[in-house]
Amino acid sequence: RRNAIRKMGKIGDSIFIEHLILAFGGDDSWGIRAEAAKALGMYDDDRLIEPLIIGTQDESEFVRAKSITALGRYDDKSLIEHLIKGTQDESEIVRRVSVLELKKYEDHKATIAVLKLLQDKEELVVRCALFALYSMKKIEESIEPLLLLYSNENMKPEDRTTAGWILADFSDERIIAYATRFKSHRKRFM
């Protein structure tokens, strides 16, 4: 069944949409539902938005993640709230996927949701949030949280370095002043 669903998605013919919606909404196997969500994401059909929104509430984290990825293919600002909800999901996978889908939106709420994930307990979620922030180029909202992350010696060195690179790319006066203070502070303890 999974192979058939996968092929329906790749073929992309609208005659398969109803079959995919049935598999997505009515199968007991989370694997089938997840594959159907992925296949539905191959179509550009507004009829699929509502079933995919329902899929973001599925019991399976994999179905939720695939549903969010499929919703992310739509360039529709009305879907931002569903993607933001995904950043608050208990599943690391769902939070990662959600933050990566939010990166294309120049929306204040999306930026705030991404910034909150800089404090996530999962390293990969933090890295995805850093990547999303860089892609969003939301300088004003990002500087202070990135400076905090950069100066936090408890964070992984890779994450601090990434935050530093993003800050350097922003080229803001506050960053230059901070970097100068940080550098002189470190010299005193070396």
Disulfide bonds with the S-S distance in Angstrom:
none
